[in-house]
Amino acid sequence: MSQIAELSNTLSELRTRAPLVHNITNFVVMNSTANALLAIGASPAMAHACEEVEELASLAQALVINLGTLSPPWIVGMRLAAAQARSLGVPWVLDPVGAGATSLRTGTARALLGLRPTVLRGNASEILALVAENEATTRGVDSTEASSSALETAAALSRAHGCVVTVSGAVDYVTDGEQVIEVANGHPMMTRVTGLGCTASALIGAFLAVQPDPLRAAAQAMAVLGIAGEIAAERSEGPGSLQMHLLDVLYRLDEPALSRLRMTSWRLQTPG
């Protein structure tokens, strides 16, 4: 089966099953990521209260944890939800927003990584910051590094923590420590819209709910967002209209549109 046909099948399965995706995410993106999940065909739940996160993690088909607007109660809720998802075999995504910018973010991200997410997704600076010996820092929540610069670290993190690692950027890299899938879809205007990285993490959650291979799920989600961004940019005059068109494109995305897919894969030379 071709990559395009496989992606189309996964997207169709997602729309048929409408999986519940529990998001503990930030105030900046709650509305936009919920709308993106609805547009692609998933069912979002946006909840972070400690008193209910374990119950919601039990009900959901995927969990997405995003560190965008941290506070101590949220950190407790994130740990409870991640532990519950892990114990029940519910796939979950960690988005270490701003790791490397402050000690709170970096420490929280590393602690949650210890709970073994199914997929870790961040920009290059965030991924580099998760390794203790690195001096990488972020500029706020923006990367100061190209995605390719974090590929070796991403592969090492994947092997150490048993998770798929996605490094987003102009080119996205998805690795399980042995294989790499490179996704070259997207448009520069997407960097002018806040929260599209968070949207990528949310979509990975949706794809994990229906695609049993986490490596393929993460790569397919990144490809879908990149393709949608390309089409939306062609219809937009700027970032404001891009946001609107992106939701419309996600909603209407079909196999002919997926023919834009630019995805390649190879195997890494692993240590030892």
Secondary structure by P-SEA (a helix, b strand, c coil): ccaaaaaaaaaaaaaaabbbbbbbcccccaaaaaaaaaaabbbbbbbbccccaaaaaaaccbbbbbcccccaaaaaaaaaaaaaaaaacccbbbbbccccccaaaaaaaaaaaaacccbbbbcaaaaaaccccccccccccccccccccaaaaaaaaaaaccbbbbbbccbbbbbcccbbbbbccccccccccccaaaaaaaaaaaaaaccccaaaaaaaaaaaaaaaaaaaaaacccaaaaaaaaaaaaaacccccccccbbbbbbccccc
